[in-house]
Amino acid sequence: MDLSSFDAQSARDASFIAMVVGVLGVLLVLKFVSSLVTKLLLSALFAGVIWLGFTQRDDLTACIGEIQARVEQGDLSDITCSFLGREVTVEIPFQQ
């Protein structure tokens, strides 16, 4: 899958899915893994996935808010938003 073909909403959905998978992963690790060290390492890994998903979603939401504020002021210049270091397209609603 090519990340450059993502639009902003798809990127936000992907980050939300990453957070959900991270939470489910932590729960499964805590339930089924018996070694304490393995539990800690895998929990830290899934916590990193959750953190990455949250921060990427938050940054993308802030960028979309900035674009919406500029559109409301009449500025239609390009603003690039990024998701995992790749540019994503943002649909600008044109008012007629």
N, C-alpha and C positions, 0 to 999 in steps of 0.2 A: 504494500500500500504506500502510495506516494504522499508524504505529509504536506507537500506544497499544494496539493489539490484540496486540502481541507478548507472548509470555510470556518468562520469563527464559532458558530454553534456546534459544529461537529467536533471541534477541538475542545470546547467546554464539556461536551458530553463524554469525550474520551477521557478527560481528566477526572470527571466524576466517576466513571467506570473504574479507573485506576484506584481511586480512593476506596470504592466499595470492595474491590478485589483485595486491597491491602487489609481492610478490616476483616474480611472473611478469612484471609490467610492467617492473620494473627489469631483469630478464634480457633482455627483448625490446628495451628501449631500448639497452642496452649492445651487443647483437648487431647491430641494424639501423640505428641512428641514427649518421650520420657526423660531424656537427658536435659539437665538444667542448662548446660552450656549451649547445646543445640537450640533449646527454646529461646535463650537470650539472643543468639546470633540471628535466628530466623525472624524473631520478633523485631529486632533492629532493622533487618532488611525490609520487612513489610512496613515498618514505621517510616522508613525512607521513601517507599513508594507512596504512602499516604501523604507525606509532607510534599513530595514533588508534585503530586496531582493537585494538592490544595494551592500551592504557591503559583503553579502555572495557570490554574483556573482564576485565581485572584488577580494576577497580572493581566490576563486576557480581559477580564471583566472591567478592570480599570481603563484599559486601552479602548475598549468599546464605549465606555462612558465618556471618555475624552473625545472620541469621534462624534458621538451623538451631540455633545455640547457644541462642538465646532459647526456641525451641520445646522443646529438651531440658530447659530449666529450668522449663517450664510456662507461659511468658509467650506468649500468643497475640495480643498487640496488633499492630496493623498497623505494618509498616516498609515504606517505599517505596524501591524501587530505581529507578535511572534509567539510561537508555541513550540517549546523544546528547541529553540534556536532557528526555527523555520518560519518564514512569513506565511500568514494566513490571510485570506480575503475576508473583508467585512462588507456586508451588504449595506449600502447607504440608501435609506429610503428617500426618494426624490418626491418632494411635495409640489403639486401643481396647482 
